[in-house]
Structure formats: structure tokens, C-alpha cells
Amino acid sequence: MKLQNYSFLAQVVGPHFEALCRDYAPDAGESVFGQLPAEIGAGVVPDPVDTGQVDVVALAAQEPGKPRRILSLGEARWGEVMDRP
């Protein structure tokens, strides 16, 4: 039973919670990101040693002639209290 519970948490609850966090992000606004995010998503950060998944990515609006700014990279953890740092 314990393995089935872990699979349910990892394959159903975890991804659903990550999606809820992405849904919340646009409404969090300037108080969280310093400005309103123009785009919210998820992604992978390639690293030669350890490639990591990012559950919530908040991007600023594209400014002509400038690289796109990342406002926030976030990890969503079901059942674990996390804060901004």
C-alpha cells in the first residue's frame, strides 16, 4: 500500500499541485514578483552535472532589443512548507 500511495502522490497530487501554483502565479502580482508577470510556465534548466526541473517560471514582458527577464524560478512541494528564500 505504501508504494501505491507514493505513486499517487508523485504522479497525480504533485503535478496537480504544480499546476495550481502556476495558476496562482499571475494573481500573485507585483508583491511577489516585483512586477506583473507576462508569462507563466514550467521548464528544465540544463546543467552538465544535474539538470533540474522548474515547476513555476515567471517571465517579464519582452522588451525590444533586450533578453527576456526571469522574474522567478520556483519549486512546488506538496506537503512541505517553503518560503521565498
DOVO-878200 format. One line per 5 residues: for each residue x negated, y negated, z of N, C-alpha, C. Coordinates in Angstrom, 3 decimals. Each point is the difference from the previous one (the first is absolute). Last residue first. Layout:
X Y Z X Y Z X Y Z | ...
//
This chain:
-12.857 -32.632 0.326 -1.427 0.320 -0.188 -0.164 1.396 -0.541 | 4.516 -1.378 0.958 -0.656 -0.641 -1.146 -1.483 0.318 -0.134 | 2.770 3.629 2.597 0.211 -1.435 -0.049 -0.813 -0.575 -1.157 | 2.522 5.026 1.658 -1.160 -0.693 -0.543 0.286 -1.489 0.033 | 1.922 5.158 1.883 0.119 -1.444 0.079 -1.299 -0.625 -0.492
2.362 4.798 -1.300 -1.215 -0.568 0.578 0.133 -1.519 -0.033 | 3.227 3.133 -1.931 -0.223 0.464 1.365 -1.257 -0.537 0.644 | 0.038 -0.262 -5.160 1.201 0.371 0.729 -0.391 0.494 1.385 | -2.667 -3.392 -3.337 -0.126 1.228 0.777 1.266 0.243 0.803 | -2.453 -3.082 -4.317 1.247 0.258 0.727 -0.135 1.348 0.706
-3.485 -4.021 -2.041 0.186 1.432 0.241 1.268 0.161 0.829 | -2.037 -4.217 -3.460 0.545 0.567 1.229 0.137 1.506 -0.015 | -2.063 -5.065 -2.169 -0.057 1.439 -0.257 0.446 0.676 1.280 | 0.520 -5.349 -2.218 -0.035 0.997 1.070 -0.112 1.406 -0.575 | -0.396 -4.062 -2.627 0.418 -0.607 1.267 -0.130 0.988 1.152
-2.547 -0.673 -4.954 0.657 0.988 0.860 0.330 -0.688 1.314 | -0.763 -2.198 -5.142 -0.350 0.075 1.427 0.814 1.071 0.700 | -1.862 -0.730 -5.331 1.193 0.180 0.847 -0.431 0.145 1.453 | -3.079 -2.829 -3.445 0.339 1.397 0.340 1.229 0.041 0.906 | -0.485 -4.054 -3.505 -0.555 0.442 1.279 0.329 1.470 0.220
1.550 -2.791 -3.766 -1.453 -0.127 0.046 -0.650 0.444 1.292 | 5.135 -1.030 0.316 -0.740 0.051 -1.263 -1.505 -0.211 0.206 | 3.077 2.271 3.711 -0.329 -1.359 -0.380 -0.834 0.063 -1.269 | 3.728 3.413 2.684 -1.150 -0.153 -0.893 -0.191 -1.473 -0.331 | 2.250 1.684 4.665 0.345 -0.273 -1.389 -1.280 -0.197 -0.808
-0.548 3.052 4.236 0.435 -1.370 -0.258 0.399 -0.131 -1.458 | 0.264 4.704 2.888 -0.803 -0.819 -0.910 0.590 -1.393 -0.134 | -0.033 4.766 3.322 0.691 -1.251 -0.283 -0.931 -0.880 -0.832 | 0.681 5.518 1.455 -0.889 -1.010 -0.569 0.852 -1.225 -0.304 | 0.247 5.005 2.867 0.666 -1.265 -0.298 -1.053 -1.003 -0.480
-1.309 4.511 0.780 1.448 0.177 -0.025 0.765 -1.262 -0.386 | -4.965 2.213 -1.239 0.532 -1.170 0.688 1.514 0.040 -0.163 | -4.370 3.748 -0.277 1.322 -0.423 -0.441 0.432 -1.191 0.840 | -5.231 1.741 -1.277 1.089 -0.117 0.957 1.286 -0.471 -0.632 | -5.255 2.499 -0.814 1.097 -0.728 -0.636 1.188 -0.019 0.951
-5.339 0.705 0.856 1.319 0.408 0.492 1.082 -0.865 -0.632 | -4.678 -0.081 -1.493 -0.082 0.887 1.158 1.366 0.534 0.399 | -0.565 -3.133 -3.637 -0.830 1.168 -0.296 -0.053 1.012 1.147 | 4.234 -3.127 -1.056 -1.232 -0.133 0.766 -0.834 1.244 -0.278 | 5.005 -2.748 -1.450 -1.068 0.936 -0.337 -1.276 -0.314 0.778
5.309 -0.746 1.072 -1.243 -0.758 -0.024 -1.127 0.986 -0.293 | 5.588 -0.110 -1.010 -1.163 0.768 0.420 -1.217 -0.897 -0.123 | 5.610 -1.167 0.771 -1.079 0.311 -0.926 -1.098 0.833 0.629 | 5.274 -2.961 0.107 -0.902 0.927 0.684 -1.115 0.317 -0.982 | 3.517 -4.530 0.524 -0.158 1.332 -0.562 -0.847 0.877 0.892
2.332 -5.352 -1.129 -0.267 0.985 1.046 -0.111 1.364 -0.672 | -0.173 -5.701 -1.376 0.172 1.404 -0.376 -0.395 0.892 1.174 | 0.062 -4.700 0.390 0.660 0.042 -1.301 0.283 1.431 -0.423 | -0.434 -2.422 5.132 -0.597 0.892 -0.987 0.802 -0.019 -1.302 | -0.484 -4.108 3.603 0.929 1.024 -0.474 -0.703 0.900 -1.017
-2.919 -2.186 3.866 0.806 -0.530 -1.100 0.930 1.115 -0.451 | -2.500 0.702 3.803 -0.570 -1.316 -0.247 0.661 -0.711 -1.169 | 1.106 4.435 2.121 -0.984 0.007 -1.082 -0.669 -1.344 -0.271 | 3.344 0.773 3.553 -0.825 1.202 -0.015 -1.149 -0.124 -0.994 | 3.223 -3.464 0.452 -0.514 0.211 1.354 -0.922 1.217 0.072
2.400 -1.226 -4.045 -1.215 -0.749 0.265 -0.584 0.250 1.385 | 3.423 3.753 -1.808 -0.281 -1.389 -0.343 -1.320 -0.556 0.455 | 3.222 4.143 0.213 -0.865 -0.400 1.115 -0.479 -1.426 -0.195 | 2.591 2.510 -3.252 0.775 -0.794 0.951 -0.843 -0.485 1.180 | -1.803 2.885 -3.422 0.394 -1.280 -0.615 0.764 -0.911 0.958
-1.364 4.430 1.610 -1.077 -0.968 -0.246 0.454 -1.295 -0.676 | 2.678 4.130 0.923 -0.011 -1.051 1.018 -0.942 -1.138 -0.380 | 0.228 3.957 -2.655 1.258 -0.730 -0.125 0.055 -1.187 0.964 | -3.646 2.978 0.263 -0.101 -0.796 -1.233 1.278 -0.819 -0.219 | 0.024 2.979 3.591 -0.964 -1.073 0.278 -0.173 -0.890 -1.230
2.626 3.863 -0.450 0.687 -0.992 0.834 -0.910 -1.186 0.305 | -1.887 3.665 -2.247 0.902 -0.739 -0.885 0.776 -1.073 0.771 | -2.703 2.926 2.477 -0.852 -0.870 -0.822 0.864 -0.849 -0.935 | 2.178 3.309 2.481 -0.388 -1.116 0.861 -0.889 -0.986 -0.770 | 1.153 3.970 -2.173 1.191 -0.844 0.145 -0.327 -1.230 0.858
-3.364 3.322 -0.547 0.219 -0.789 -1.213 1.228 -0.917 0.074 | -0.774 2.846 3.817 -1.107 -0.921 -0.258 0.201 -0.839 -1.253 | 3.138 3.484 1.059 0.100 -1.149 0.900 -1.092 -1.036 -0.294 | -0.079 4.011 -2.640 1.287 -0.694 -0.095 0.002 -1.279 0.845 | -3.810 3.001 -0.312 0.486 -0.066 -1.373 1.315 -0.769 -0.162
-2.352 0.712 4.290 -0.996 -0.447 -0.966 0.588 -0.233 -1.392 | 2.754 1.724 3.558 -0.499 -1.329 0.364 -0.935 -0.551 -1.075 | 1.539 4.399 -0.547 1.112 -0.939 -0.138 -0.462 -1.419 0.311 | -3.086 3.448 0.720 0.238 -0.180 -1.430 1.123 -1.012 -0.239 | -0.863 1.300 4.439 -1.088 -0.826 -0.519 0.213 -0.286 -1.479
2.975 2.967 2.023 0.229 -1.340 0.506 -1.067 -0.954 -0.528 | -0.496 4.563 -0.910 1.107 -0.550 -0.776 0.282 -1.440 0.418 | -3.206 2.372 2.471 -0.515 -0.298 -1.331 1.098 -0.607 -0.873 | 1.209 1.539 4.317 -0.843 -1.177 0.099 -0.538 -0.415 -1.373 | 2.534 4.022 0.577 0.824 -1.200 0.000 -0.865 -1.260 0.000
//
